[in-house]
Amino acid sequence: MRLTVKIRKATDGRLDLQVVEMPELEVAVRKFKEIPSAVIEAAASLTGRSQDDFEVEVGY
């Protein structure tokens, strides 16, 4: 499943993310490079699916 991630807010070294396909999913990271793995881990935890089932595309 492809997940589209957008940075909702960036303040004080924290990036709050919005996942378009899963609006109930809340993810925050400190570094841009952490986005894909953090979103995949959170999506797998929320859905009970394998992390391998997800792909992340970061939009701006």
N, C-alpha and C positions, 0 to 999 in steps of 0.2 A: 504494500500500500504506500503510495506516495503522499508525503505530508508536506504541505507548504507552510513555512514558518516566516513570520514577520516580526521584526523588533517593534514591540508596542511602546516601550519606553526605555531610555538609557540614562541612568542617573547614578552618580556616586560609584562608578565602577561596576554597576550591575545592569545587565540587559534582561528586561522582562519580555518574554516571548509570547506570541499568539500563534496558535496552530489553526489554520483556516478550517481544515477538515474535522477538527476536534476542539471546538470552542471551550469545552469544559476542562481541557488540559492546561494546567498552569505550569510553566517552566521558567526558571531564571538561571542565568549563568554569569560568570565574571569575565570570561574571555570569548571572543567570537569563535575561536576554533573549537570550543566546547559545545557549541550549539547542536550539531548533528547527533553526537553520542548522548547528550542530555535529553533531547527530544525523543530519540529512539527508546531509551531506557524508560522514560516516563510513559510513552505510548504503550509499550509492551506491558508495563506494570498495570496500567489502567484497563487494558483490554484482555490481558491474559494470553496474548499471542506472543510468538517468538520474536525476538529482536530482529531476526533475519527477514521478517515479513515487512519491514518498514524501510523506506528511503526518504531522505530529507532534502528538500529544496529550499534554500534561504532566499526570500524575496526582500526587496528594499522598498 
